[in-house]
Amino acid sequence: MQQWFVYLLRCADNTLYCGITTDLDRRVARHNAGTASKYTRARRPVSLAAWTKAEDKSAALKLEILTKKQPAGKKIDFLAGTCRP
């Protein structure tokens, strides 16, 4: 079974971007190359702010949605598991 991750990137303009992947290093590199998303392409460079493992793709998608619903100031703590809704 493939390992899935939910991640938060800190963009150059100090905003956060949330996504899912099976390979964190490759995905961050693609964001910094400008080939992963339109949002981060205009806000490079990006750095990995937080990440967590998910059981499968379905769990990763659900956690991504929950993370995106959090206020900006709580997203990192939420994903790190120190803050729950």
N, CA, C and O atoms as CSV, one atom per row, in Angstrom:
chain,resi,resn,atom,element,x,y,z
A,1,MET,N,N,0.836,-1.185,0.000
A,1,MET,CA,C,0.000,0.000,0.000
A,1,MET,C,C,0.882,1.250,0.000
A,1,MET,O,O,1.881,1.319,0.716
A,2,GLN,N,N,0.507,2.207,-0.792
A,2,GLN,CA,C,1.279,3.442,-0.924
A,2,GLN,C,C,1.048,4.369,0.267
A,2,GLN,O,O,-0.073,4.502,0.757
A,3,GLN,N,N,2.127,5.007,0.724
A,3,GLN,CA,C,2.029,5.957,1.840
A,3,GLN,C,C,1.615,7.320,1.303
A,3,GLN,O,O,2.190,7.799,0.325
A,4,TRP,N,N,0.623,7.951,1.930
A,4,TRP,CA,C,0.147,9.269,1.544
A,4,TRP,C,C,0.473,10.276,2.623
A,4,TRP,O,O,0.541,9.938,3.805
A,5,PHE,N,N,0.676,11.518,2.210
A,5,PHE,CA,C,0.994,12.610,3.123
A,5,PHE,C,C,0.083,13.801,2.830
A,5,PHE,O,O,-0.291,14.045,1.683
A,6,VAL,N,N,-0.262,14.528,3.875
A,6,VAL,CA,C,-0.916,15.829,3.749
A,6,VAL,C,C,0.137,16.838,4.167
A,6,VAL,O,O,0.785,16.666,5.199
A,7,TYR,N,N,0.316,17.893,3.377
A,7,TYR,CA,C,1.398,18.835,3.658
A,7,TYR,C,C,0.918,20.277,3.574
A,7,TYR,O,O,-0.061,20.594,2.899
A,8,LEU,N,N,1.639,21.137,4.282
A,8,LEU,CA,C,1.438,22.583,4.206
A,8,LEU,C,C,2.736,23.218,3.746
A,8,LEU,O,O,3.807,22.915,4.274
A,9,LEU,N,N,2.640,24.091,2.770
A,9,LEU,CA,C,3.795,24.850,2.306
A,9,LEU,C,C,3.662,26.289,2.768
A,9,LEU,O,O,2.566,26.849,2.768
A,10,ARG,N,N,4.769,26.881,3.159
A,10,ARG,CA,C,4.822,28.317,3.459
A,10,ARG,C,C,5.339,28.986,2.190
A,10,ARG,O,O,6.451,28.708,1.742
A,11,CYS,N,N,4.533,29.860,1.621
A,11,CYS,CA,C,4.901,30.548,0.382
A,11,CYS,C,C,5.706,31.811,0.685
A,11,CYS,O,O,5.765,32.258,1.831
A,12,ALA,N,N,6.318,32.376,-0.341
A,12,ALA,CA,C,7.150,33.570,-0.182
A,12,ALA,C,C,6.362,34.756,0.359
A,12,ALA,O,O,6.930,35.618,1.029
A,13,ASP,N,N,5.054,34.811,0.076
A,13,ASP,CA,C,4.228,35.910,0.588
A,13,ASP,C,C,3.617,35.583,1.953
A,13,ASP,O,O,2.706,36.271,2.415
A,14,ASN,N,N,4.125,34.529,2.590
A,14,ASN,CA,C,3.741,34.097,3.936
A,14,ASN,C,C,2.356,33.438,4.001
A,14,ASN,O,O,1.822,33.243,5.093
A,15,THR,N,N,1.772,33.095,2.854
A,15,THR,CA,C,0.521,32.346,2.852
A,15,THR,C,C,0.841,30.857,2.949
A,15,THR,O,O,1.989,30.444,2.788
A,16,LEU,N,N,-0.189,30.061,3.213
A,16,LEU,CA,C,-0.030,28.614,3.308
A,16,LEU,C,C,-0.765,27.937,2.164
A,16,LEU,O,O,-1.824,28.388,1.729
A,17,TYR,N,N,-0.183,26.847,1.685
A,17,TYR,CA,C,-0.801,26.035,0.644
A,17,TYR,C,C,-0.881,24.613,1.170
A,17,TYR,O,O,0.107,24.094,1.690
A,18,CYS,N,N,-2.031,23.977,1.045
A,18,CYS,CA,C,-2.234,22.614,1.533
A,18,CYS,C,C,-2.426,21.673,0.354
A,18,CYS,O,O,-3.098,22.016,-0.619
A,19,GLY,N,N,-1.833,20.480,0.443
A,19,GLY,CA,C,-1.997,19.487,-0.603
A,19,GLY,C,C,-1.717,18.091,-0.095
A,19,GLY,O,O,-1.393,17.896,1.076
A,20,ILE,N,N,-1.846,17.100,-1.000
A,20,ILE,CA,C,-1.531,15.716,-0.666
A,20,ILE,C,C,-0.548,15.175,-1.692
A,20,ILE,O,O,-0.482,15.662,-2.820
A,21,THR,N,N,0.216,14.161,-1.291
A,21,THR,CA,C,1.200,13.565,-2.182
A,21,THR,C,C,1.639,12.214,-1.638
A,21,THR,O,O,1.337,11.863,-0.497
A,22,THR,N,N,2.352,11.462,-2.465
A,22,THR,CA,C,2.987,10.229,-2.005
A,22,THR,C,C,4.496,10.415,-1.869
A,22,THR,O,O,5.185,9.532,-1.359
A,23,ASP,N,N,5.011,11.558,-2.322
A,23,ASP,CA,C,6.451,11.830,-2.272
A,23,ASP,C,C,6.666,13.313,-1.946
A,23,ASP,O,O,6.587,14.168,-2.827
A,24,LEU,N,N,6.936,13.602,-0.681
A,24,LEU,CA,C,7.066,14.997,-0.231
A,24,LEU,C,C,8.188,15.746,-0.938
A,24,LEU,O,O,7.982,16.863,-1.412
A,25,ASP,N,N,9.368,15.147,-1.015
A,25,ASP,CA,C,10.510,15.836,-1.625
A,25,ASP,C,C,10.236,16.193,-3.082
A,25,ASP,O,O,10.502,17.313,-3.517
A,26,ARG,N,N,9.700,15.228,-3.831
A,26,ARG,CA,C,9.405,15.479,-5.245
A,26,ARG,C,C,8.347,16.575,-5.392
A,26,ARG,O,O,8.462,17.446,-6.254
A,27,ARG,N,N,7.325,16.524,-4.550
A,27,ARG,CA,C,6.233,17.493,-4.662
A,27,ARG,C,C,6.692,18.911,-4.335
A,27,ARG,O,O,6.327,19.855,-5.035
A,28,VAL,N,N,7.488,19.069,-3.278
A,28,VAL,CA,C,8.006,20.402,-2.934
A,28,VAL,C,C,8.892,20.920,-4.067
A,28,VAL,O,O,8.832,22.100,-4.412
A,29,ALA,N,N,9.706,20.047,-4.642
A,29,ALA,CA,C,10.564,20.445,-5.765
A,29,ALA,C,C,9.715,20.902,-6.955
A,29,ALA,O,O,10.057,21.880,-7.619
A,30,ARG,N,N,8.620,20.204,-7.224
A,30,ARG,CA,C,7.738,20.599,-8.335
A,30,ARG,C,C,7.068,21.942,-8.058
A,30,ARG,O,O,6.904,22.755,-8.968
A,31,HIS,N,N,6.682,22.175,-6.807
A,31,HIS,CA,C,6.108,23.484,-6.460
A,31,HIS,C,C,7.146,24.582,-6.700
A,31,HIS,O,O,6.823,25.626,-7.266
A,32,ASN,N,N,8.370,24.354,-6.278
A,32,ASN,CA,C,9.422,25.363,-6.456
A,32,ASN,C,C,9.834,25.528,-7.913
A,32,ASN,O,O,10.358,26.575,-8.292
A,33,ALA,N,N,9.604,24.507,-8.731
A,33,ALA,CA,C,9.892,24.609,-10.162
A,33,ALA,C,C,8.756,25.309,-10.910
A,33,ALA,O,O,8.905,25.674,-12.076
A,34,GLY,N,N,7.622,25.493,-10.233
A,34,GLY,CA,C,6.491,26.165,-10.860
A,34,GLY,C,C,5.597,25.249,-11.666
A,34,GLY,O,O,4.796,25.722,-12.473
A,35,THR,N,N,5.718,23.934,-11.462
A,35,THR,CA,C,4.942,22.990,-12.266
A,35,THR,C,C,3.886,22.229,-11.470
A,35,THR,O,O,3.268,21.310,-12.008
A,36,ALA,N,N,3.664,22.581,-10.215
A,36,ALA,CA,C,2.725,21.810,-9.390
A,36,ALA,C,C,1.357,22.475,-9.260
A,36,ALA,O,O,0.338,21.787,-9.313
A,37,SER,N,N,1.310,23.787,-9.093
A,37,SER,CA,C,0.012,24.465,-8.964
A,37,SER,C,C,0.145,25.928,-9.365
A,37,SER,O,O,1.207,26.534,-9.228
A,38,LYS,N,N,-0.941,26.472,-9.856
A,38,LYS,CA,C,-0.946,27.885,-10.235
A,38,LYS,C,C,-0.750,28.782,-9.015
A,38,LYS,O,O,-0.100,29.824,-9.096
A,39,TYR,N,N,-1.319,28.363,-7.883
A,39,TYR,CA,C,-1.228,29.181,-6.667
A,39,TYR,C,C,0.226,29.366,-6.237
A,39,TYR,O,O,0.660,30.490,-5.987
A,40,THR,N,N,0.971,28.280,-6.151
A,40,THR,CA,C,2.356,28.397,-5.668
A,40,THR,C,C,3.305,28.918,-6.739
A,40,THR,O,O,4.371,29.442,-6.415
A,41,ARG,N,N,2.939,28.783,-8.003
A,41,ARG,CA,C,3.815,29.268,-9.082
A,41,ARG,C,C,4.108,30.756,-8.919
A,41,ARG,O,O,5.224,31.207,-9.180
A,42,ALA,N,N,3.107,31.512,-8.490
A,42,ALA,CA,C,3.254,32.963,-8.332
A,42,ALA,C,C,3.779,33.355,-6.958
A,42,ALA,O,O,3.957,34.541,-6.679
A,43,ARG,N,N,4.028,32.369,-6.094
A,43,ARG,CA,C,4.423,32.671,-4.712
A,43,ARG,C,C,5.685,31.921,-4.301
A,43,ARG,O,O,5.848,31.557,-3.137
A,44,ARG,N,N,6.563,31.695,-5.248
A,44,ARG,CA,C,7.804,30.966,-4.965
A,44,ARG,C,C,8.853,31.887,-4.380
A,44,ARG,O,O,8.805,33.096,-4.607
A,45,PRO,N,N,9.798,31.344,-3.632
A,45,PRO,CA,C,9.955,29.929,-3.284
A,45,PRO,C,C,9.012,29.524,-2.161
A,45,PRO,O,O,8.518,30.358,-1.403
A,46,VAL,N,N,8.777,28.213,-2.076
A,46,VAL,CA,C,7.962,27.663,-1.000
A,46,VAL,C,C,8.829,26.743,-0.150
A,46,VAL,O,O,9.841,26.217,-0.612
A,47,SER,N,N,8.414,26.560,1.102
A,47,SER,CA,C,9.121,25.623,1.982
A,47,SER,C,C,8.090,24.795,2.729
A,47,SER,O,O,6.966,25.240,2.960
A,48,LEU,N,N,8.481,23.601,3.100
A,48,LEU,CA,C,7.588,22.700,3.816
A,48,LEU,C,C,7.407,23.206,5.239
A,48,LEU,O,O,8.374,23.294,5.995
A,49,ALA,N,N,6.171,23.541,5.609
A,49,ALA,CA,C,5.877,24.079,6.938
A,49,ALA,C,C,5.424,22.985,7.895
A,49,ALA,O,O,5.745,23.030,9.083
A,50,ALA,N,N,4.680,22.002,7.391
A,50,ALA,CA,C,4.188,20.902,8.225
A,50,ALA,C,C,3.718,19.774,7.318
A,50,ALA,O,O,3.357,19.992,6.162
A,51,TRP,N,N,3.731,18.575,7.862
A,51,TRP,CA,C,3.205,17.424,7.123
A,51,TRP,C,C,2.837,16.330,8.111
A,51,TRP,O,O,3.317,16.294,9.244
A,52,THR,N,N,1.972,15.440,7.646
A,52,THR,CA,C,1.593,14.277,8.438
A,52,THR,C,C,1.257,13.131,7.500
A,52,THR,O,O,0.901,13.349,6.342
A,53,LYS,N,N,1.370,11.916,8.001
A,53,LYS,CA,C,1.040,10.729,7.214
A,53,LYS,C,C,-0.460,10.476,7.273
A,53,LYS,O,O,-1.133,10.820,8.244
A,54,ALA,N,N,-0.964,9.863,6.204
A,54,ALA,CA,C,-2.360,9.436,6.153
A,54,ALA,C,C,-2.388,7.955,5.789
A,54,ALA,O,O,-1.475,7.457,5.130
A,55,GLU,N,N,-3.425,7.258,6.213
A,55,GLU,CA,C,-3.524,5.819,5.979
A,55,GLU,C,C,-3.611,5.468,4.499
A,55,GLU,O,O,-3.006,4.496,4.047
A,56,ASP,N,N,-4.364,6.264,3.751
A,56,ASP,CA,C,-4.548,6.019,2.327
A,56,ASP,C,C,-4.977,7.328,1.658
A,56,ASP,O,O,-5.079,8.364,2.315
A,57,LYS,N,N,-5.226,7.272,0.351
A,57,LYS,CA,C,-5.573,8.497,-0.372
A,57,LYS,C,C,-6.874,9.107,0.145
A,57,LYS,O,O,-6.983,10.327,0.272
A,58,SER,N,N,-7.843,8.275,0.437
A,58,SER,CA,C,-9.121,8.773,0.942
A,58,SER,C,C,-8.940,9.526,2.255
A,58,SER,O,O,-9.503,10.605,2.438
A,59,ALA,N,N,-8.164,8.965,3.161
A,59,ALA,CA,C,-7.901,9.626,4.449
A,59,ALA,C,C,-7.134,10.923,4.237
A,59,ALA,O,O,-7.380,11.913,4.926
A,60,ALA,N,N,-6.201,10.921,3.280
A,60,ALA,CA,C,-5.424,12.131,2.986
A,60,ALA,C,C,-6.336,13.237,2.457
A,60,ALA,O,O,-6.210,14.392,2.863
A,61,LEU,N,N,-7.244,12.893,1.563
A,61,LEU,CA,C,-8.167,13.888,1.011
A,61,LEU,C,C,-9.074,14.467,2.095
A,61,LEU,O,O,-9.331,15.671,2.116
A,62,LYS,N,N,-9.556,13.614,2.991
A,62,LYS,CA,C,-10.413,14.089,4.082
A,62,LYS,C,C,-9.654,15.025,5.013
A,62,LYS,O,O,-10.177,16.061,5.424
A,63,LEU,N,N,-8.412,14.656,5.346
A,63,LEU,CA,C,-7.610,15.502,6.228
A,63,LEU,C,C,-7.244,16.817,5.541
A,63,LEU,O,O,-7.186,17.860,6.192
A,64,GLU,N,N,-6.998,16.772,4.232
A,64,GLU,CA,C,-6.714,17.999,3.479
A,64,GLU,C,C,-7.904,18.960,3.569
A,64,GLU,O,O,-7.719,20.156,3.795
A,65,ILE,N,N,-9.105,18.448,3.394
A,65,ILE,CA,C,-10.305,19.290,3.471
A,65,ILE,C,C,-10.454,19.888,4.864
A,65,ILE,O,O,-10.739,21.077,5.002
A,66,LEU,N,N,-10.263,19.066,5.900
A,66,LEU,CA,C,-10.359,19.570,7.274
A,66,LEU,C,C,-9.301,20.635,7.552
A,66,LEU,O,O,-9.576,21.628,8.225
A,67,THR,N,N,-8.098,20.425,7.035
A,67,THR,CA,C,-7.014,21.388,7.238
A,67,THR,C,C,-7.349,22.712,6.562
A,67,THR,O,O,-7.135,23.777,7.141
A,68,LYS,N,N,-7.868,22.651,5.348
A,68,LYS,CA,C,-8.212,23.870,4.611
A,68,LYS,C,C,-9.327,24.666,5.286
A,68,LYS,O,O,-9.429,25.877,5.090
A,69,LYS,N,N,-10.163,23.995,6.078
A,69,LYS,CA,C,-11.256,24.674,6.778
A,69,LYS,C,C,-10.791,25.402,8.033
A,69,LYS,O,O,-11.541,26.205,8.589
A,70,GLN,N,N,-9.576,25.139,8.488
A,70,GLN,CA,C,-9.059,25.772,9.698
A,70,GLN,C,C,-8.665,27.221,9.412
A,70,GLN,O,O,-8.307,27.551,8.282
A,71,PRO,N,N,-8.729,28.086,10.423
A,71,PRO,CA,C,-8.219,29.453,10.253
A,71,PRO,C,C,-6.719,29.397,9.938
A,71,PRO,O,O,-6.023,28.486,10.386
A,72,ALA,N,N,-6.239,30.350,9.185
A,72,ALA,CA,C,-4.834,30.348,8.755
A,72,ALA,C,C,-3.866,30.174,9.918
A,72,ALA,O,O,-2.881,29.445,9.798
A,73,GLY,N,N,-4.133,30.826,11.029
A,73,GLY,CA,C,-3.228,30.761,12.169
A,73,GLY,C,C,-3.209,29.427,12.885
A,73,GLY,O,O,-2.338,29.191,13.722
A,74,LYS,N,N,-4.155,28.545,12.574
A,74,LYS,CA,C,-4.232,27.257,13.265
A,74,LYS,C,C,-3.917,26.065,12.369
A,74,LYS,O,O,-3.879,24.934,12.852
A,75,LYS,N,N,-3.694,26.289,11.088
A,75,LYS,CA,C,-3.495,25.176,10.161
A,75,LYS,C,C,-2.281,24.326,10.509
A,75,LYS,O,O,-2.371,23.098,10.492
A,76,ILE,N,N,-1.158,24.943,10.822
A,76,ILE,CA,C,0.054,24.178,11.126
A,76,ILE,C,C,-0.154,23.358,12.392
A,76,ILE,O,O,0.173,22.172,12.418
A,77,ASP,N,N,-0.693,23.970,13.439
A,77,ASP,CA,C,-0.953,23.232,14.677
A,77,ASP,C,C,-1.966,22.118,14.450
A,77,ASP,O,O,-1.819,21.029,15.006
A,78,PHE,N,N,-2.982,22.372,13.649
A,78,PHE,CA,C,-3.985,21.350,13.353
A,78,PHE,C,C,-3.339,20.152,12.672
A,78,PHE,O,O,-3.564,19.009,13.070
A,79,LEU,N,N,-2.535,20.414,11.644
A,79,LEU,CA,C,-1.913,19.325,10.906
A,79,LEU,C,C,-0.897,18.582,11.766
A,79,LEU,O,O,-0.714,17.375,11.607
A,80,ALA,N,N,-0.242,19.290,12.668
A,80,ALA,CA,C,0.733,18.653,13.561
A,80,ALA,C,C,0.050,17.852,14.668
A,80,ALA,O,O,0.711,17.126,15.411
A,81,GLY,N,N,-1.272,17.987,14.777
A,81,GLY,CA,C,-2.001,17.205,15.757
A,81,GLY,C,C,-2.142,17.850,17.110
A,81,GLY,O,O,-2.622,17.216,18.050
A,82,THR,N,N,-1.735,19.100,17.231
A,82,THR,CA,C,-1.818,19.769,18.526
A,82,THR,C,C,-3.078,20.606,18.666
A,82,THR,O,O,-3.317,21.200,19.718
A,83,CYS,N,N,-3.885,20.658,17.615
A,83,CYS,CA,C,-5.123,21.447,17.648
A,83,CYS,C,C,-6.176,20.672,16.871
A,83,CYS,O,O,-5.939,20.288,15.725
A,84,ARG,N,N,-7.321,20.438,17.470
A,84,ARG,CA,C,-8.408,19.736,16.785
A,84,ARG,C,C,-9.646,20.612,16.779
A,84,ARG,O,O,-9.849,21.408,17.697
A,85,PRO,N,N,-10.484,20.473,15.743
A,85,PRO,CA,C,-11.678,21.321,15.655
A,85,PRO,C,C,-12.663,21.049,16.779
A,85,PRO,O,O,-13.716,21.683,16.843
